[in-house]
């Protein structure tokens, strides 16, 4: 069985301007992102809403972007380079 190369494992994605995503959909994407892997922000001294607002600010400041992966047909938030 041929091994996958690093290029095979990279996402084939397109950037989606967050402004083009409906506000409720974007909020739910951010909430899913910040609660991924069972993260509990209350334990870190931060509420879920505060963390969501931090991610909104990162989107507005172009520190984070929304990428749609064509292979998995999913969208994700990723740090900008």
VEXDONU-8590 format. One record per residue (C-alpha): z, y, x; residue number from 1. Coordinates in nm, 3 decimals, decimal comma, always signed. Each point is the difference from the previous one (the first is absolute). Layout:
<rs>
+---------+---------+---------+-----+
!       Z !       Y !       X ! pos !
+---------+---------+---------+-----+
!       Z !       Y !       X ! NUM !
...
+---------+---------+---------+-----+
</rs>
This chain:
<rs>
+---------+---------+---------+-----+
!       Z !       Y !       X ! pos !
+---------+---------+---------+-----+
!  +0,000 !  +0,000 !  +0,000 !   1 !
!  -0,100 !  +0,334 !  +0,158 !   2 !
!  +0,280 !  +0,240 !  +0,075 !   3 !
!  -0,007 !  +0,343 !  -0,157 !   4 !
!  -0,046 !  +0,284 !  +0,243 !   5 !
!  +0,193 !  +0,323 !  -0,022 !   6 !
!  -0,311 !  +0,166 !  -0,148 !   7 !
!  -0,010 !  -0,265 !  -0,276 !   8 !
!  +0,360 !  +0,078 !  -0,094 !   9 !
!  -0,042 !  +0,377 !  -0,021 !  10 !
!  -0,016 !  +0,157 !  -0,342 !  11 !
!  -0,334 !  +0,117 !  -0,127 !  12 !
!  +0,120 !  +0,296 !  -0,194 !  13 !
!  -0,090 !  +0,337 !  -0,131 !  14 !
!  +0,222 !  +0,303 !  -0,019 !  15 !
!  +0,078 !  +0,114 !  -0,352 !  16 !
!  +0,107 !  +0,365 !  -0,034 !  17 !
!  +0,339 !  -0,014 !  -0,168 !  18 !
!  -0,103 !  +0,296 !  -0,217 !  19 !
!  -0,256 !  -0,227 !  -0,170 !  20 !
!  +0,266 !  -0,250 !  -0,110 !  21 !
!  +0,168 !  +0,057 !  -0,335 !  22 !
!  +0,353 !  +0,142 !  +0,039 !  23 !
!  +0,174 !  -0,295 !  -0,167 !  24 !
!  -0,204 !  -0,254 !  +0,197 !  25 !
!  +0,075 !  +0,181 !  +0,325 !  26 !
!  +0,372 !  +0,019 !  -0,080 !  27 !
!  +0,008 !  -0,374 !  -0,069 !  28 !
!  -0,189 !  -0,073 !  +0,322 !  29 !
!  +0,252 !  +0,205 !  +0,196 !  30 !
!  +0,296 !  -0,161 !  -0,179 !  31 !
!  -0,138 !  -0,347 !  +0,077 !  32 !
!  -0,055 !  +0,103 !  +0,362 !  33 !
!  +0,350 !  +0,137 !  +0,057 !  34 !
!  +0,170 !  -0,295 !  -0,173 !  35 !
!  -0,211 !  -0,262 !  +0,175 !  36 !
!  +0,197 !  -0,286 !  +0,155 !  37 !
!  +0,302 !  +0,083 !  -0,213 !  38 !
!  +0,081 !  +0,331 !  +0,169 !  39 !
!  +0,303 !  +0,166 !  -0,158 !  40 !
!  -0,006 !  +0,368 !  +0,087 !  41 !
!  +0,344 !  +0,063 !  -0,154 !  42 !
!  +0,151 !  -0,197 !  +0,286 !  43 !
!  -0,175 !  +0,234 !  +0,244 !  44 !
!  +0,143 !  +0,306 !  -0,177 !  45 !
!  -0,328 !  +0,085 !  -0,169 !  46 !
!  -0,100 !  -0,043 !  -0,365 !  47 !
!  -0,326 !  -0,161 !  -0,104 !  48 !
!  -0,121 !  +0,335 !  -0,135 !  49 !
!  +0,079 !  +0,172 !  +0,331 !  50 !
!  -0,196 !  -0,264 !  +0,189 !  51 !
!  -0,293 !  +0,029 !  -0,243 !  52 !
!  -0,002 !  +0,377 !  +0,054 !  53 !
!  +0,003 !  -0,053 !  +0,377 !  54 !
!  -0,312 !  -0,217 !  -0,028 !  55 !
!  -0,170 !  +0,261 !  -0,225 !  56 !
!  +0,070 !  +0,259 !  +0,271 !  57 !
!  -0,147 !  -0,232 !  +0,263 !  58 !
!  -0,313 !  -0,040 !  -0,213 !  59 !
!  -0,034 !  +0,378 !  -0,042 !  60 !
!  +0,050 !  +0,051 !  +0,376 !  61 !
!  -0,260 !  -0,270 !  +0,077 !  62 !
!  +0,256 !  -0,214 !  +0,185 !  63 !
!  -0,063 !  -0,289 !  -0,241 !  64 !
!  -0,317 !  -0,096 !  -0,184 !  65 !
!  -0,107 !  -0,240 !  -0,273 !  66 !
!  -0,239 !  -0,272 !  +0,116 !  67 !
!  -0,178 !  -0,246 !  -0,229 !  68 !
!  -0,059 !  -0,331 !  +0,177 !  69 !
!  -0,338 !  -0,141 !  -0,104 !  70 !
!  +0,088 !  -0,356 !  +0,100 !  71 !
!  +0,329 !  -0,035 !  -0,186 !  72 !
!  -0,095 !  +0,254 !  -0,268 !  73 !
!  +0,337 !  +0,173 !  +0,035 !  74 !
!  +0,109 !  +0,351 !  +0,080 !  75 !
!  +0,269 !  +0,083 !  +0,251 !  76 !
!  +0,166 !  +0,300 !  +0,157 !  77 !
!  -0,050 !  +0,015 !  +0,375 !  78 !
!  +0,104 !  +0,241 !  +0,273 !  79 !
!  -0,272 !  +0,227 !  +0,128 !  80 !
!  -0,087 !  -0,009 !  +0,367 !  81 !
+---------+---------+---------+-----+
</rs>
